[in-house]
Amino acid sequence: MSQRASALVHLAWGLHGAHASLAPTRRLLSTTSAAATASAGGAASAVDQMIEYAYSQRKVNPNMAVDVLMSGLSYASPQSDPLAAARLHQALAVLEADRNAWAEVSSHAVSGLSILTSAAAAPSVAAAAAGGGGGGGDLIMTAAGTGARALLIQGLDEEAQGLAEQAERALRTASSAAASTSSSSSSSTLAPSAPPAAAASAAHTRSLGLLALTTQAARGPAAAAAAPATGSLRAALGADAGGLAAALKGQPALADAAHAVGLLAAARGADAEAEAAFAASAEAAAAARSASPAGASGLEAEAAQQLSYEVEADALAGRAQLQMRAKEWGQAEELLGAALKAAEAAAGDRSPGLVPLLTLLGYTYSRSARVTFAEGLFREAAKLLKLDPALQQPPAGGPAARQGAAAAGVHASAAAVLAWRYAQLLWVLPNRAGEAAKWEAFARQYWVGSGRLGAAADIAGVLGGEGHLKGEGAEGTGVLLSTRFRRAWQCE
């Protein structure tokens, strides 16, 4: 073991009294470059051990887990082993997400992606990224996805779009470098041609989906539909339902990209296209989970499992919301129940990520005259956000609402929709007008803090007004709620 690797391990053990030997395990996201592994094998082994030790402590002592990884960052060199440094940042992002510390999540994810972007032309990163199969390309996509999600929850939509653009460029750069290296080798050895370019890789296709979603958040559904990334995404996945299903059957890791296609279609009212994409996404997410490598364990395996459950839950919720548009409340309830089960498998039954699903279920029950159940679900969602208008004052302005919602674990729009839907229920119940007014006040302030979505229209114009549950007034343009991104998406 190298001197640096030994120092890393002994520092972690010395800080936290870990006396038992830690067996090396799978890398968080392993490099496929044998040369890189050989040159930095000792440091890589130490990083493996530190990540696995932190993983073992994440539930019982999360502060210790974070300290161990931070000590590793003080020794890891982004110049000599960018993959190791990026893996440490990604592991820290995962641990901070457990604590709803979204500013820390985005900070570590952005740092990891910046390291990989700077090193994208290096042979070890380029060769791994070009294949998109468990190496540098996956790490780039994981960092971008983690960071963009954290930024979207915080309401930093333009920053999220910029991060997605950075990831897409990095994958293209890495692929070009790898293709050039492989081409030189082929010309001298008559070896087979280079691996597929990043534009055809799973990691790159997924980055197009992320870029399309962040464009939707930052610029709206019309801009997202017209964006070049959206066209490239549709071309990569297939122009029709049959092509999409075939693409995902061969590469179930593309489930999140298919979900992006479904969300963009639903936002512009193309419900048949959205249904096909959501259904394919949910099926592929479950298939990806079943296809996990045998014997995989630790943070890497758990993160992959969690992502598959999150994508499945969001796709099922998307299908449910299409049924709600058609006023098929029974089918919507069934799909939401399945989505809730997947979301709980991803993050537990006390996660703020459940708030959008509980809100949708509460609204479904409201529309089918099951008032007691509806109110119970709205109150349960409010508890997850520690939201109680009877004891609290509404946030003082948009920035405070945005920051307060993010601290509770969701985007301000998710809190706004919850509060407004509950107010709509209270408005139709006898002697509850005073409570309704308090929930309305919270809803309006959170709506102001929802960025572009809140600025586009008054909340009553989007979700319906005071008499909505009585069938009075316009239905509103509606929104799409997401459990993975913990926010509402704008619809045309």
Summary of the structure (lengths in Angstrom):
residues: 492
radius of gyration: 23.2
end to end distance: 58.4
largest distance: 84.1
contacts: 1893
relative contact order: 0.07
helix: 73%
strand: 2%
